[in-house]
């Protein structure tokens, strides 16, 4: 996915930008970047680093002495190197984007196929999404018109930050799939994906952009340049998985939602008589833990941590580029607590089950450590579709998803016509999906949170929430 942070102040704000970006490191593992405008010398200073094996903070500490300025933006990117510096008829600016452009090739062909345009290709041959977004913006006579144009023609989503000599322009993506919040302190303003990132720096929330809204931010003001749209589809996975526990989106705290989600799962299992007899309820670290706490509290079962992750050296198991190394790191990180595993019946709650690869390894690890039973619960419904808006699922095909792959094995192409039934545990097909996955993965039982339960836990108007990865409906 990716995250972003920007600040503009009456004082030098480089450290705010540095720490604000660093606090978005949970959202991406490939590239980190900063761009700062030094008004005293009328120059932009930019740096981008590969953060696949070294955290953002470590990579950029040595660069801080060279950064000076009262405005700047930065990003954590899971895709392209950014921010980029762009010079055009609209002036010199830095740009950073978060999202995905599904129709990039078509946009290049439609708008830039003449001999006067070229793009720097990446190693995979694709165009940098921020570069393409900037090119779309530069087609118009103003930055605001250009951003509106980009929002309109991009299939996918694009949240945009621009750093100009005059301030920061922030634009939330057309359907508000990601949040954009503005904080304020006595010296200026900041703009951020995660609210906790600026609260820790002494800013207080003063504004939250609506879908498609564009604002201009200076030390003194936040001015709306283009109004918010009426339609919103904010990503539900912000609460179930991506979001940091301290953050709030649309007024709903992530950690509180996860407790409530686990409580609803347990409530429904008890009502349906499906709750197994277990010694402990546990969460798959780390984002599964609060869901499990809610489940344990409501079910009356004791909460425990039968294994912990060793994170000082490898904070994210998928950071290494090599898949074999990633798999080995995932195994090395799982440190058992034998006293809480041997001879015990355990119920684990995970934030989601996507491809199931690491989950199968976790279950094997628990049985090897002496568990008597392992029951698994997913804090969201079966994932049926890869995300085409925010790159939540990195699967190249929907058939890599555990639920879809299992359905194909059960019924072939015919099964793909009955995905709604398979997602519903009360149907014959739904029960068949659960039992098949249990057998394949080694669970003693499996349960998924229902879509209604998940939406109840989030608690905002369900028509404003994107559920595409479960329903396939936009």
C-alpha positions in Angstrom: 0.0 0.0 0.0 1.9 3.1 1.2 1.7 6.1 3.5 2.5 9.8 3.4 3.2 12.8 5.7 3.7 16.4 5.0 4.3 19.5 7.1 4.4 23.3 6.6 5.5 25.6 9.3 6.8 29.0 10.4 9.9 27.2 11.6 12.1 24.5 10.2 10.0 21.3 10.2 12.4 18.7 8.8 12.3 16.6 12.0 8.5 16.6 12.0 8.5 15.3 8.4 11.2 12.7 9.2 9.3 11.3 12.2 5.9 11.6 10.6 7.0 9.6 7.6 8.7 7.0 9.8 5.4 6.5 11.7 4.0 5.2 8.4 6.5 2.4 8.0 3.9 -0.3 8.8 2.2 0.6 5.5 5.1 -0.3 3.1 8.4 -2.0 2.8 10.0 -1.0 -0.5 10.9 2.7 -0.8 11.0 5.7 1.4 11.4 9.3 0.3 11.4 12.9 1.5 11.3 16.2 -0.4 11.8 19.6 1.4 11.5 23.1 0.1 14.2 25.5 1.4 12.7 29.0 0.8 15.8 30.8 2.0 17.7 29.3 -0.9 14.7 28.7 -3.2 15.6 25.0 -3.7 14.0 21.6 -3.4 16.0 18.9 -1.7 14.9 15.3 -2.3 16.1 11.8 -1.3 14.8 8.3 -1.9 16.1 5.1 -0.3 15.4 1.4 -0.7 14.0 0.3 2.7 13.4 -3.4 1.9 16.1 -4.6 4.4 16.7 -1.4 6.4 14.0 0.7 8.1 13.2 4.2 6.9 14.6 5.9 10.0 18.0 4.2 9.7 18.3 5.0 6.0 17.4 8.7 6.4 19.2 9.7 9.7 22.4 10.5 7.8 20.5 12.7 5.4 18.9 15.0 7.9 21.9 17.4 8.1 21.4 18.2 4.5 17.6 18.9 4.8 16.6 22.4 5.7 13.2 24.0 5.1 9.8 25.0 6.5 7.7 22.7 4.2 8.1 19.2 2.9 6.4 15.9 2.1 7.5 12.3 2.5 6.2 8.8 1.9 6.6 5.1 2.5 5.9 3.3 -0.8 5.2 -0.3 -1.5 5.5 0.4 -5.2 7.4 3.2 -6.9 10.3 5.4 -5.9 8.9 8.8 -4.8 8.4 11.7 -4.2 9.3 12.9 -7.7 10.4 16.5 -8.6 8.5 17.7 -11.6 9.1 20.8 -13.7 6.3 21.9 -16.1 4.3 24.9 -17.2 2.5 24.7 -13.8 5.8 25.3 -12.0 8.3 23.2 -10.1 6.8 20.8 -7.5 7.3 17.6 -5.7 4.6 14.9 -6.0 3.8 11.7 -4.0 0.9 9.4 -4.5 -0.7 6.4 -2.8 -3.0 4.1 -4.7 -3.1 2.1 -7.9 -3.6 2.9 -11.6 -5.1 -0.1 -13.3 -5.3 1.6 -16.7 -1.8 3.0 -16.8 -1.0 1.6 -20.3 -4.3 2.9 -21.7 -3.7 6.3 -20.2 -0.2 6.5 -21.8 -1.7 5.4 -25.1 -4.6 7.8 -25.0 -2.9 10.9 -23.8 0.8 10.5 -24.4 1.2 8.4 -27.6 2.7 11.3 -29.7 6.4 11.7 -30.2 6.6 14.6 -27.7 6.2 12.5 -24.6 8.3 9.9 -22.9 8.4 8.2 -19.5 11.2 6.7 -17.5 10.5 2.9 -17.4 11.1 1.0 -14.2 12.9 -2.4 -14.3 9.6 -4.2 -14.8 8.9 -2.0 -17.8 6.0 -0.2 -16.1 5.6 3.6 -15.7 6.0 5.2 -12.3 2.5 5.9 -11.0 3.5 9.3 -9.5 5.1 10.3 -12.8 2.0 9.3 -14.8 -0.2 11.2 -12.3 2.0 14.3 -12.7 1.8 14.0 -16.5 -2.0 13.9 -16.3 -2.0 16.9 -14.0 0.3 18.9 -16.3 -2.2 18.5 -19.1 -4.4 21.2 -17.6 -3.9 25.0 -17.0 -3.8 24.8 -13.2 -2.8 22.2 -10.5 -6.4 22.0 -9.3 -7.8 21.3 -12.7 -5.1 18.8 -13.3 -5.7 16.9 -10.1 -9.4 16.8 -10.9 -8.5 15.4 -14.4 -6.3 12.8 -12.9 -8.9 11.7 -10.4 -11.5 11.4 -13.2 -9.5 9.3 -15.7 -7.6 7.0 -13.3 -9.1 3.6 -12.9 -8.2 2.6 -9.4 -7.4 5.3 -6.9 -4.9 8.1 -6.4 -4.4 10.1 -3.2 -2.0 12.9 -4.1 0.4 15.2 -2.2 2.0 18.1 -4.0 4.7 20.3 -2.5 5.0 23.7 -4.2 6.9 26.9 -3.3 3.5 28.3 -2.0 2.5 25.4 0.2 1.2 21.8 0.2 -1.8 20.7 -1.9 -3.5 17.5 -0.7 -6.1 15.6 -2.6 -8.0 12.6 -1.3 -8.8 9.9 -3.9 -12.1 10.2 -5.8 -14.0 7.8 -3.5 -12.1 8.4 -0.3 -10.7 4.9 -0.1 -7.9 6.2 2.1 -8.1 8.9 4.8 -6.4 12.3 4.6 -6.2 14.2 7.8 -4.8 17.6 8.6 -3.2 18.5 12.0 -2.5 21.9 13.5 0.0 23.2 16.1 1.0 26.8 17.1 3.5 27.0 14.2 1.7 25.4 11.3 -0.1 22.4 9.8 0.6 18.9 8.7 -1.2 16.4 6.5 -1.1 12.7 7.1 -2.6 9.2 6.4 -2.3 8.2 10.1 -3.6 10.5 12.8 -1.4 9.2 15.6 1.7 10.2 13.5 1.1 13.8 14.1 -0.5 13.7 17.5 2.7 12.3 18.8 4.5 15.3 17.3 2.2 17.8 19.1 -0.4 18.4 16.4 -4.1 18.2 16.9 -6.6 17.1 14.3 -8.3 20.1 12.7 -9.7 18.8 9.4 -10.4 15.6 7.6 -10.7 15.7 3.8 -13.8 14.3 2.2 -13.7 12.1 -0.9 -12.2 13.8 -3.9 -11.6 17.0 -1.9 -8.5 19.1 -2.7 -7.1 21.5 -0.1 -4.2 24.0 0.0 -2.2 24.1 3.2 0.0 26.9 4.5 1.3 27.6 8.0 -1.7 29.8 8.6 -4.6 28.1 6.9 -6.3 25.1 5.2 -8.2 26.2 2.2 -10.6 24.0 0.2 -9.8 24.3 -3.5 -12.3 21.7 -4.7 -15.3 20.4 -2.7 -15.8 16.9 -1.4 -17.9 14.5 -3.5 -21.0 12.8 -2.2 -19.9 9.2 -2.6 -17.3 7.5 -0.3 -15.9 3.9 -0.3 -13.3 3.9 2.5 -11.4 0.6 2.7 -12.6 -1.7 5.5 -9.1 -3.2 5.9 -7.9 0.0 7.4 -9.7 -1.1 10.6 -9.2 -4.9 10.3 -5.5 -5.0 9.3 -3.7 -2.0 7.8 -4.4 0.8 10.3 -2.2 1.4 13.3 -4.1 0.8 16.6 -3.9 4.4 17.7 -5.4 5.8 14.5 -9.0 7.0 13.8 -10.7 7.0 10.5 -14.1 8.7 10.0 -14.2 9.0 13.8 -13.7 5.3 14.5 -10.6 4.2 16.4 -8.8 1.1 15.0 -8.1 -0.7 18.3 -11.7 -0.1 19.6 -13.1 -1.5 16.3 -11.0 -4.6 16.6 -12.1 -5.3 20.1 -15.7 -4.8 19.0 -15.2 -7.0 16.0 -13.9 -9.9 18.1 -16.8 -9.5 20.6 -19.3 -9.7 17.7 -17.7 -12.9 16.4 -17.8 -14.5 19.8 -21.4 -13.3 20.4 -22.6 -14.9 17.2 -20.7 -18.2 17.8 -22.2 -18.5 21.3 -25.7 -17.8 19.9 -25.3 -20.4 17.2 -23.8 -23.0 19.6 -20.5 -23.2 17.6 -18.0 -22.1 20.2 -15.5 -25.0 20.8 -14.2 -25.9 24.2 -10.7 -24.4 24.4 -8.1 -23.6 27.0 -7.1 -20.2 25.5 -8.1 -17.7 22.9 -5.1 -16.2 21.2 -4.4 -13.7 18.4 -2.0 -14.2 15.5 0.5 -11.4 16.1 0.3 -8.6 15.7 -3.0 -7.3 14.2 -4.9 -10.4 15.2 -4.3 -9.7 18.9 -7.0 -7.0 19.5 -9.6 -9.1 17.6 -8.7 -12.0 19.9 -9.0 -9.9 23.0 -12.5 -8.9 22.1 -13.3 -12.6 21.3 -11.9 -13.8 24.7 -13.7 -11.1 26.6 -17.1 -11.9 25.1 -16.7 -15.7 25.1 -15.4 -15.9 28.7 -12.4 -17.9 27.6 -8.9 -16.9 28.9 -6.7 -14.8 26.6 -3.1 -16.0 26.2 -0.1 -15.5 23.9 1.1 -19.1 23.1 3.7 -17.7 20.8 5.3 -14.3 20.2 7.1 -12.7 17.3 10.7 -11.8 17.6 10.8 -8.4 15.8 14.0 -6.5 16.8 15.9 -7.6 13.7 13.0 -8.4 11.2 10.0 -6.2 12.0 8.1 -7.4 8.9 8.4 -11.0 7.7 8.0 -10.1 4.0 10.7 -7.5 3.9 13.4 -9.7 2.3 13.2 -9.7 -1.5 13.8 -13.4 -1.8 10.8 -15.6 -1.1 12.9 -18.4 0.5 14.4 -15.9 2.9 11.0 -14.5 3.7 9.7 -17.9 4.6 12.7 -18.7 6.8 12.4 -15.4 8.5 8.7 -16.0 9.2 9.7 -19.3 10.9 12.5 -17.8 12.9 10.3 -15.1 14.2 7.8 -17.5 15.9 9.0 -18.1 19.4 6.7 -20.5 21.4 5.8 -20.4 25.0 5.7 -24.2 25.6 3.7 -23.9 28.9 0.8 -22.3 26.9 0.9 -24.8 24.0 1.7 -28.3 25.2 -1.5 -30.3 25.6 -3.7 -27.2 25.1 -6.7 -26.6 23.0 -6.2 -23.2 21.3 -8.4 -20.9 19.4 -6.6 -18.3 17.3 -8.0 -15.2 15.7 -6.2 -13.7 12.7 -7.0 -10.4 11.0 -7.7 -12.1 7.7 -6.8 -15.2 5.7 -5.5 -14.3 2.2 -3.4 -17.0 0.6 -2.9 -19.0 3.8 0.7 -19.9 3.2 2.1 -18.5 6.5 -1.0 -19.6 8.4 -0.4 -23.2 7.4 3.2 -22.9 8.7 1.9 -21.4 11.9 -0.5 -24.3 12.5 2.2 -26.8 11.8 4.5 -25.0 14.2 1.8 -25.1 16.9 1.3 -28.8 16.6 5.0 -29.5 16.5 5.1 -27.5 19.8 2.6 -29.9 21.4 -0.8 -28.3 20.8 -3.7 -30.7 21.2 -6.2 -28.7 19.1 -5.9 -25.6 16.9 -9.1 -23.7 16.0 -8.8 -20.8 13.6 -11.0 -17.7 13.2 -10.7 -14.9 10.6 -11.7 -11.4 11.7 -13.2 -10.8 8.2 -15.1 -12.8 5.6 -13.4 -15.1 3.0 -11.5 -12.9 0.6 -12.8 -13.6 -2.9 -11.3 -10.9 -5.0 -7.8 -9.3 -5.1 -7.9 -5.6 -4.3 -7.8 -3.4 -7.4 -7.8 -0.1 -5.6 -5.1 -0.2 -2.9 -3.0 -3.3 -3.5 -4.2 -5.0 -0.3 -3.7 -8.4 -1.8 -0.5 -8.8 -3.8 -1.9 -11.9 -5.6 -1.4 -11.9 -9.3 -4.6 -13.8 -9.8 -7.8 -14.2 -7.7 -7.1 -17.9 -7.9 -4.1 -17.5 -5.6 -6.5 -16.5 -2.8 -7.2 -19.5 -0.5 -11.0 -19.3 -0.7 -11.1 -19.0 -4.5 -8.5 -21.7 -5.0 -10.4 -24.0 -2.8 -13.7 -23.3 -4.6 -12.0 -24.1 -7.9 -10.8 -27.4 -6.5 -14.3 -28.3 -5.3 -16.4 -27.4 -8.3 -14.2 -26.0 -11.0 -15.6 -23.0 -13.0 -19.1 -23.8 -11.8 -18.2 -23.0 -8.3 -17.1 -19.5 -9.3 -20.7 -18.7 -10.1 -21.7 -19.3 -6.5 -19.2 -17.2 -4.5 -22.0 -15.6 -2.4 -23.1 -19.0 -1.2 -19.5 -20.1 -0.4 -19.0 -16.9 1.6 -22.1 -17.7 3.7 -21.3 -20.3 6.4 -25.1 -21.1 6.8 -25.3 -22.6 3.3 -24.2 -26.1 2.2 -21.5 -24.7 0.0 -20.3 -22.4 2.8 -19.9 -25.4 5.1 -18.1 -27.3 2.4 -15.6 -24.5 2.0 -14.9 -24.4 5.7 -14.5 -28.2 6.1 -12.2 -28.4 3.0 -10.0 -25.6 4.2 -9.9 -27.2 7.7 -8.7 -30.4 6.3 -6.1 -28.8 4.0 -4.7 -26.4 6.6 -4.9 -28.7 9.6 -7.4 -26.7 11.7 -9.8 -28.5 14.1 -12.4 -25.8 13.2 -12.6 -22.7 11.1 -14.8 -19.7 11.2 -15.0 -16.4 9.4 -16.5 -13.1 10.6 -19.7 -12.4 8.6 -19.8 -9.2 6.4 -22.7 -7.9 8.5 -20.7 -8.5 11.7 -17.7 -6.7 10.3 -19.7 -3.7 9.1 -21.5 -3.6 12.5 -18.0 -3.4 14.2 -16.9 -0.5 12.0 -20.1 1.3 12.8 -20.4 3.9 10.1 -22.8 3.9 7.1 -22.1 0.6 5.3 -22.7 2.3 2.0 -19.6 4.4 2.6 -17.3 1.3 3.1 -15.5 -0.6 0.3 -16.2 -4.3 0.5 -15.0 -5.2 -3.0 -12.5 -7.9 -1.8 -15.4 -9.9 -0.3 -18.3 -9.1 -2.6 -16.7 -8.1 -5.9 -19.1 -5.1 -6.0 -17.8 -1.6 -6.3 
